[in-house]
């Protein structure tokens, strides 16, 4: 199981990589498998999506 610090670093690293993608480009979880476990990556992406939705209600 990952500690909170490790989970945050997975989220931060995924966020950095996503920011470098062209806007609107789809991606899969497999792109981030080297950053953590499949579960950690899935949760990190879900958190990023939820954060984006909460800051931009028009995108829902």
N, C-alpha and C positions, 0 to 999 in steps of 0.2 A: 504494500500500500504506500502511496506517495504522501509525503508530509505536505503541509500547507505551503511551505516555501517552494517545494518542487512543483506543486500544482500551479502556483502563481507563475513560476518561471516558464512552464509549458504554455500557459495562456499568453504570457508576454511574448514568447518567441513565435507563437502562431500568429498573434496580432501583427507583429512586425512583418512576417512573411506575407500575410494577407494584404497589408497596406502596399506592398510592392507589386501586387498583381494589378493588371489593368482593371479599371472599374467595370463591374458587371461580369467579369470572367468567372465561370463556374470552376469549382475545385472539389476534390474528394478528400476524405480523411486520409487516404493512402499517401497523399502528398506530404503529410506531417508525421508519418510513422516513426521516423528517427528521433522525434522529440520526446516521446514518452510511450506509455502503453496505449493500446487502442482505446481503452476506457477513458484514460486521462485526456487523450486528444479529443475524443467525442464530447466529453463534458466541457472541455475548454472551448470548443467551437460552439456548443450550445449556449454557453455563457456569453460569448461574443455576439451571437445572433440576438439573444434576449436583450443584451445591453444596447445594441443598435436599434432594436424595435422600441425600447423604452425612451430613447433619446430622439427618435424620429417617427412619431406616430403616423405621419402621412404615408410611410412605406408599408403599412400593414394592409 
